[in-house]
Amino acid sequence: KLQFLYFIEPLTPNMSGRGVQPSVGTPVKTPRFDKKTTSNASTTASQVPSAGRYYTCQNCRRAFKLLEGGLTKNEENKAFEWIQDTVPEDMSPEELHQTVCSLMMYTSETANVDTPLCQGCYNALTWGRSGLNEQLNQLQADITVHVEQHRQLQLEDMLAEERGRHCDSELRRLSEEEQRLNEEIEEIEREERLLSDSIREKEEEHARITNDKNILWTKLNELAVDETNLNEQRENLINTLSMDDVERQRLCKTNMLNESFHIWCDGHFGTINKLRLGKLVSQPVDHNEMNAAWGYCAQLLVLLLSKWKVSTSRYQVHPMGNFSTVRKHGSKQHYELWAGATGLWASARYDNGMAGFLCCVDELCRHCLSRIPPGGSIPFNMNEDRISNYSIRLTSHGQSDENWTKALKCMLINLKWVISMTAAHLP
């Protein structure tokens, strides 16, 4: 009977965790056969134990079916043969159910186990003694391990206390070190404040020096610009001086009298600054040109007399442009060196003026000849009113325009010779 009651297999648990449900069919209310259950007589015939009915394990509370799942086909056949042999043929379903219930109650009271049980719980009850021994041995081994671990934990606690004491001393030492470091930090912060003040002062001084430096650089740049300008001016002045020196040297080599009073010839005429002196029948000369030429001659003679520091003894020339005159010393009478527009060329006053002018030229040439080294000579000799046997008087006996023009030309040549002597022998 016990074998019949425990040839059962638990159903597969539901993964939802809400208990175990039958895998097929609709679950039915399974009777509990324990010591507290006395009667289930009201159970219908459909609840008679069979291979398809569901029951609840009174130990693990899982649903299961009788004679299905964990038995082989041969074991199931044997179980059903035992049921058939045990149960009378004339027993009704109600009686059979009542008999099963009574059997379950008896089994629960006798075996001190609530029935029915699933296959796992049955195996734990019938064949679990060796397992319990193994569990006992395992528990004893675990106790030994736990005791050893407890001893090790006590030893670790002792070591931890020792480390704690060491840590306390180390903590005190570190606290003292921290206090010392805090004092050093305060000292460093104090020094840092002093350094910050010093740095700020240095920065202010640096800014001031930088400002002064910028001002000095600005002044230096201005001075450099001024220096550049002055150098340029100096170079310009040097160049100007150089050019002036070249010009001075050129001018020193230049005969200014010759440049100012250029004496040359134009055919039969002698010219001074391109103005002709004399006249020809074939080449008449305007009286204004003649008067201007006599003005240049009077001015040149006065300059040469002043240059050679010569004082004439008989006549004095007064240059007045086109109206120059000659005055005789000791007399207030003037002789004209110009002719009027009326054509009075044969005037005695005009002849006397030309003769007085020639006397002054003769005295100048003789003075120059006395001042120059020996060997020199006057180009054309002069004597009173004659020069190279030509009379300078226009109204003299037998005078012609050609001879008078030649006399004037010779006079101009003598003046040019005096100019050259002046340039050669006077500073």
C-alpha positions in Angstrom: 0.0 0.0 0.0 2.7 2.4 0.8 4.3 1.6 -2.5 1.1 2.4 -4.2 0.8 5.7 -2.5 4.3 6.8 -3.4 4.5 5.7 -7.0 3.8 9.3 -8.1 5.6 12.1 -10.0 5.4 15.9 -9.4 4.2 18.0 -12.2 6.5 20.6 -13.9 6.6 23.9 -11.9 5.2 27.0 -13.4 7.9 29.5 -14.2 5.7 32.4 -13.0 6.4 31.5 -9.3 2.8 31.3 -8.4 2.8 27.6 -7.5 2.5 24.5 -9.7 -0.4 24.0 -12.0 -1.4 20.9 -14.0 0.1 20.7 -17.4 -3.1 19.3 -19.0 -6.8 19.5 -18.3 -8.6 21.7 -15.8 -7.1 21.7 -12.3 -9.4 20.2 -9.7 -9.5 20.6 -6.0 -7.3 17.9 -4.5 -8.1 16.4 -1.1 -5.7 16.8 1.7 -5.1 13.6 3.6 -3.5 14.5 6.9 -4.3 13.9 10.5 -6.7 16.8 10.6 -8.8 15.4 7.7 -11.3 13.0 8.9 -13.7 12.7 6.1 -14.0 13.2 2.5 -17.0 11.2 1.9 -18.6 13.9 -0.1 -16.1 13.5 -2.9 -17.6 12.5 -6.2 -16.7 9.5 -8.1 -14.6 11.5 -10.5 -12.2 12.1 -7.6 -11.4 8.5 -7.2 -7.6 7.9 -7.4 -6.6 7.1 -10.9 -3.8 7.8 -13.3 -5.4 11.0 -14.5 -6.4 12.7 -11.2 -4.4 15.6 -9.6 -3.3 15.7 -6.0 -1.3 18.1 -3.8 1.9 16.9 -2.0 1.4 17.4 1.7 5.1 18.1 2.2 6.1 20.5 -0.7 2.6 21.6 -1.7 3.1 20.8 -5.4 0.5 19.4 -7.6 1.0 15.9 -9.2 -0.8 12.9 -10.8 -0.8 9.4 -9.6 1.2 6.7 -11.4 2.4 9.0 -14.2 5.7 10.8 -15.1 8.4 9.0 -13.0 7.5 5.3 -13.5 8.3 3.0 -16.4 5.6 1.2 -18.3 6.3 -2.0 -16.5 6.1 -0.3 -13.1 2.8 1.3 -14.0 1.4 -2.1 -15.1 2.5 -3.7 -11.8 0.9 -0.9 -9.8 -2.4 -1.3 -11.6 -2.3 -5.1 -11.2 -1.8 -4.6 -7.4 -4.7 -2.2 -7.3 -6.9 -4.7 -9.1 -5.7 -7.5 -6.9 -6.3 -5.6 -3.7 -9.5 -3.9 -4.5 -12.5 -6.3 -4.8 -14.3 -6.3 -8.0 -17.7 -5.6 -6.5 -16.4 -2.4 -4.7 -18.2 0.7 -5.8 -16.3 3.9 -6.6 -17.5 5.5 -3.4 -16.2 2.6 -1.4 -12.9 2.6 -3.3 -12.5 6.3 -2.6 -13.3 5.8 1.0 -10.8 3.0 1.3 -8.1 5.2 -0.3 -8.8 8.0 2.1 -8.7 5.7 5.1 -5.5 4.2 3.8 -4.0 7.7 3.5 -5.1 8.6 7.0 -3.7 5.5 8.4 -0.4 6.0 6.5 -0.2 9.6 7.9 -0.8 8.4 11.5 1.5 5.4 11.3 4.4 6.9 9.3 4.2 10.3 11.0 4.1 11.7 7.5 1.2 13.6 5.8 0.1 11.9 2.6 -0.1 11.9 -0.3 3.6 12.7 -1.1 5.3 13.5 -4.4 8.1 11.3 -5.8 10.8 13.7 -4.6 9.5 13.9 -1.0 9.1 10.1 -1.0 12.7 9.5 -2.1 13.8 11.9 0.6 12.0 9.9 3.3 12.8 6.4 2.1 16.2 6.7 0.7 17.6 9.9 2.4 19.4 8.4 5.4 22.7 8.1 3.5 22.1 11.6 2.2 21.6 12.8 5.8 24.9 11.1 6.8 26.6 12.9 3.9 25.0 16.1 5.0 26.1 15.5 8.5 29.7 14.9 7.4 29.4 17.9 5.2 28.1 19.9 8.1 30.9 18.7 10.4 33.5 19.6 7.7 31.8 23.0 7.4 32.0 23.4 11.2 35.7 22.6 11.1 36.2 25.1 8.3 34.1 27.6 10.2 36.1 27.1 13.4 39.3 27.5 11.5 37.9 30.6 9.9 36.8 31.8 13.3 40.3 31.3 14.7 41.8 33.1 11.7 39.3 35.9 12.2 40.3 36.2 15.8 43.9 36.3 14.8 43.1 38.9 12.2 41.2 40.8 14.9 44.3 40.8 17.1 46.4 41.9 14.1 43.8 44.5 13.4 44.0 45.8 17.0 47.8 45.8 16.7 47.5 47.7 13.5 44.9 50.0 15.1 47.4 50.8 17.9 50.1 51.3 15.3 47.7 53.4 13.3 46.8 55.5 16.4 50.5 56.2 17.0 50.9 56.9 13.3 47.8 59.1 13.4 49.3 61.1 16.3 52.6 61.4 14.4 50.7 62.5 11.3 48.7 65.0 13.4 51.9 66.5 14.8 53.3 66.5 11.2 50.1 68.1 10.0 50.4 70.8 12.7 54.0 71.4 11.8 53.1 71.6 8.1 50.3 74.0 8.9 52.8 76.2 10.7 55.1 76.0 7.7 52.2 76.8 5.4 51.4 79.8 7.5 55.0 80.9 7.3 55.0 80.3 3.6 51.8 82.2 3.2 53.3 85.1 5.2 56.4 85.0 3.0 54.1 84.8 -0.1 52.3 87.9 1.0 55.6 89.7 1.5 56.7 88.4 -1.9 53.4 89.5 -3.5 53.9 93.0 -2.0 57.5 93.0 -3.3 56.4 91.8 -6.7 53.7 94.5 -6.9 56.2 97.1 -6.0 58.6 95.7 -8.6 55.9 95.6 -11.2 55.0 99.3 -10.4 58.7 100.1 -10.7 58.9 98.1 -13.9 55.9 99.9 -15.3 57.4 103.3 -14.4 60.8 102.3 -15.9 59.0 101.0 -19.0 57.1 104.3 -19.3 60.4 106.2 -18.9 62.0 103.9 -21.4 59.2 104.5 -23.9 59.5 108.3 -23.3 63.3 108.0 -23.8 62.8 105.9 -26.9 60.4 108.5 -28.3 62.9 111.2 -27.6 65.6 109.1 -29.1 63.6 108.5 -32.2 62.9 112.2 -32.4 66.6 112.9 -32.0 67.4 110.3 -34.6 65.0 112.0 -37.0 66.6 115.4 -36.1 70.0 113.8 -36.6 68.9 112.4 -40.0 67.6 115.8 -41.0 70.7 117.5 -39.8 72.9 115.0 -41.6 70.8 115.6 -44.7 71.2 119.3 -44.3 74.9 118.8 -43.6 75.3 116.7 -46.7 73.4 119.3 -48.6 75.6 122.0 -47.2 78.7 119.9 -48.0 77.4 119.4 -51.5 76.6 123.1 -51.8 80.0 124.0 -50.4 81.6 121.6 -52.8 79.6 123.0 -55.7 80.4 126.5 -54.5 84.0 125.7 -54.2 84.0 124.3 -57.7 82.2 127.4 -58.8 84.6 129.6 -56.9 87.6 127.8 -58.5 85.9 128.3 -61.8 85.2 131.9 -61.1 88.8 132.3 -59.8 90.0 131.1 -63.1 87.4 133.3 -64.8 88.4 136.8 -65.8 85.4 138.7 -64.5 86.4 141.9 -66.2 86.6 140.0 -69.5 83.2 138.4 -68.8 81.7 141.8 -67.8 83.3 143.8 -70.6 83.8 141.4 -73.4 86.0 143.0 -76.0 86.1 141.5 -79.4 86.0 142.5 -83.1 83.3 142.5 -85.7 84.9 142.9 -89.1 86.5 146.3 -89.2 84.9 147.3 -85.9 86.1 146.8 -82.4 83.2 145.8 -80.1 82.6 145.8 -76.3 79.7 143.7 -75.2 78.8 143.4 -78.8 78.5 147.2 -79.2 80.5 148.7 -82.1 82.8 151.7 -81.9 83.4 153.6 -85.1 81.7 154.1 -88.4 82.0 153.3 -92.0 80.3 154.6 -95.1 79.2 151.1 -96.0 78.3 150.2 -92.5 76.8 153.1 -90.6 76.4 152.7 -86.7 73.6 154.3 -84.8 74.6 157.0 -82.3 72.9 155.2 -79.4 75.1 152.1 -80.0 78.2 154.3 -80.1 77.2 156.1 -76.9 76.5 152.8 -75.1 79.8 151.5 -76.2 81.6 154.6 -74.9 79.7 154.1 -71.6 81.1 150.5 -71.2 84.6 151.8 -72.1 84.4 154.5 -69.4 83.2 152.0 -66.8 85.9 149.5 -67.7 88.6 152.2 -67.5 87.5 153.4 -64.1 87.5 149.7 -62.8 91.0 149.1 -64.1 92.3 152.3 -62.6 90.9 151.3 -59.3 92.2 147.8 -59.6 95.7 148.9 -60.4 95.4 151.9 -58.0 96.4 154.4 -60.6 95.5 158.1 -60.4 95.5 159.8 -63.8 97.4 163.1 -64.0 95.6 165.1 -66.7 92.1 163.8 -67.1 89.4 162.0 -65.1 86.7 159.8 -66.6 83.1 159.9 -65.3 81.1 156.9 -66.5 77.4 157.7 -66.8 76.1 155.2 -69.3 75.2 156.7 -72.6 76.2 160.1 -71.4 79.7 159.5 -70.0 82.1 162.5 -69.8 85.8 163.3 -69.3 87.0 166.2 -67.1 90.4 167.8 -67.2 92.2 168.2 -63.9 92.2 171.8 -62.6 89.3 172.7 -64.8 85.6 172.5 -64.4 85.0 171.9 -68.1 83.6 168.5 -69.2 84.1 166.9 -72.6 81.3 164.6 -73.8 81.9 161.0 -74.9 78.6 160.8 -76.6 77.1 162.4 -79.7 73.6 163.7 -80.0 70.8 162.8 -82.3 71.5 165.9 -84.4 74.5 164.2 -86.0 77.1 166.6 -84.8 79.8 164.0 -84.8 82.5 166.6 -85.8 82.2 168.4 -82.5 85.5 169.6 -80.9 84.2 168.7 -77.4 83.6 165.2 -78.6 87.2 165.0 -80.0 88.6 166.4 -76.8 86.7 163.9 -74.7 88.1 161.0 -76.9 91.6 162.4 -76.6 91.4 162.8 -72.8 90.1 159.2 -72.6 93.0 157.9 -74.7 95.5 159.8 -72.4 94.0 157.9 -69.4 94.3 154.6 -71.2 98.0 155.5 -72.0 98.8 156.2 -68.4 97.1 152.9 -67.3 99.0 150.9 -69.9 102.3 152.4 -68.9 101.7 151.7 -65.2 100.8 148.0 -66.0 104.0 147.7 -68.1 106.0 148.9 -65.1 104.4 146.4 -62.8 104.7 143.3 -64.9 108.0 141.4 -65.4 110.3 142.6 -68.1 109.8 141.6 -71.6 106.2 142.7 -72.0 105.0 145.4 -74.3 101.8 147.4 -75.1 100.1 146.1 -78.2 99.7 149.6 -79.7 101.8 152.6 -78.7 99.9 155.7 -77.8 101.0 159.4 -77.8 98.7 162.2 -76.9 95.7 161.8 -79.3 97.3 159.2 -81.6 97.5 155.4 -81.4 99.5 153.4 -83.8 99.7 156.5 -86.1 95.9 156.8 -86.2 94.3 159.9 -84.7 91.4 159.4 -82.4 90.0 162.8 -83.3 87.3 162.6 -85.8 87.9 166.2 -87.1 91.6 166.1 -87.5 93.1 167.0 -90.8 92.9 164.3 -93.4 91.0 162.0 -91.0 88.7 159.4 -92.5 86.0 157.2 -91.0 88.1 154.1 -91.7 91.2 155.5 -89.8 89.1 156.7 -87.0 87.4 153.2 -86.7 90.9 151.6 -86.7 92.1 154.0 -83.9 89.1 153.0 -81.8 89.7 149.3 -82.5 93.4 149.7 -81.4 92.2 151.4 -78.2 89.9 148.5 -77.3 92.7 146.0 -77.9 95.0 147.9 -75.5 92.1 147.8 -72.9 91.8 144.0 -73.4 95.6 143.7 -72.9 95.2 145.6 -69.5 92.4 143.2 -68.6 94.6 140.1 -69.3 97.5 141.7 -67.3 95.1 142.4 -64.4 94.0 138.7 -64.3 97.6 137.5 -64.6 99.3 139.7 -62.0 96.7 140.9 -59.6 94.9 138.8 -57.0 
